[in-house]
Amino acid sequence: MKTIEVRTDARIDMVEITREVQAYLGESGVEQGAVLVYIPHTTAGVTINENADPTVEHDLQEDFQRLVPRTQPYYRHREGNSASHMLSSMIHSSVTIPFEGRSLALGTWQGIFLCDFDGPRTRKVHLQILPA
């Protein structure tokens, strides 16, 4: 297993980590299998989405804020980040991506993104190869 650290710059932020995951595969020597990308945080998640056009990230971030407002009169969590917990539950804490020839089997326009919903922070991402 390898752990990388990713710095986010805003309360809701998306940081592409595809290169880091691909580099881990290159270092591993494993030719095929799957790689697990896991975020060990309750207010962050990981997703696969388009990485060719940065306006997709913008649009997702805007909708995250619209769909789950930061404050609601019924929120009781004392830290004031209930919306961050909700968003991380919606996005999930892991993705598993197959690879062959040490190359991720992502679609042409796909990238792997850490989504932070309670930033800015430094987040950990655990990477684990699951050999075929």
Residue pairs with C-beta under 8 A, 6 or more apart in sequence:
1 126
1 127
1 128
2 24
2 126
2 127
2 128
3 124
3 125
3 126
3 127
4 17
4 20
4 24
4 124
4 125
4 127
5 122
5 123
5 124
5 125
6 15
6 17
6 20
6 114
6 122
6 123
6 124
6 125
7 15
7 120
7 121
7 122
7 123
8 15
8 114
8 116
8 119
8 120
8 121
8 122
8 123
9 119
9 120
10 116
10 119
10 120
11 70
11 116
11 117
11 118
11 119
11 120
12 61
12 64
12 65
12 87
12 115
12 116
12 117
12 119
13 61
13 115
13 116
13 119
13 120
14 57
14 60
14 61
14 113
14 114
14 115
14 116
15 113
15 114
15 116
16 51
16 111
16 112
16 113
17 37
17 46
17 112
17 113
17 114
17 125
18 51
18 104
18 106
18 111
18 112
20 125
20 127
21 35
21 37
21 97
21 104
21 112
21 127
22 103
22 104
24 35
24 127
24 129
25 35
25 99
25 102
25 103
25 104
25 129
26 102
28 102
28 129
30 102
30 129
30 131
31 100
31 101
31 102
32 98
32 99
32 100
32 101
32 131
32 132
33 98
33 99
33 129
33 130
33 131
33 132
34 96
34 97
34 98
34 99
34 129
34 130
34 132
35 96
35 97
35 99
35 104
35 127
35 128
35 129
35 130
36 94
36 95
36 96
36 126
36 127
36 128
36 129
36 130
37 46
37 94
37 95
37 96
37 97
37 112
37 125
37 126
37 127
38 46
38 93
38 94
38 125
38 126
38 127
38 128
39 45
39 46
39 88
39 93
39 94
39 114
39 123
39 124
39 125
39 126
40 93
40 124
40 126
41 88
41 93
41 123
41 124
42 85
42 88
43 81
43 84
43 85
43 87
43 88
43 116
43 117
43 118
44 88
44 93
44 114
44 115
44 116
44 117
44 118
44 121
44 123
45 87
45 88
45 90
45 91
45 92
45 93
45 114
45 115
45 117
46 91
46 92
46 93
46 94
46 95
46 112
46 113
46 114
46 115
46 125
47 91
47 92
47 95
47 112
47 113
47 115
48 95
48 97
48 106
48 110
48 111
48 112
48 113
49 56
49 57
49 60
49 110
49 111
49 113
50 56
50 109
50 110
50 111
51 109
51 110
51 111
51 113
52 109
57 113
64 87
64 115
64 117
68 83
68 86
68 87
68 90
69 83
70 83
71 80
71 83
72 82
72 83
75 82
75 83
76 82
77 85
81 117
81 118
83 117
84 117
84 118
85 117
87 115
87 117
88 115
88 117
91 115
95 112
96 130
97 104
97 105
97 106
97 112
98 104
98 105
99 105
106 112
114 123
114 125
116 123
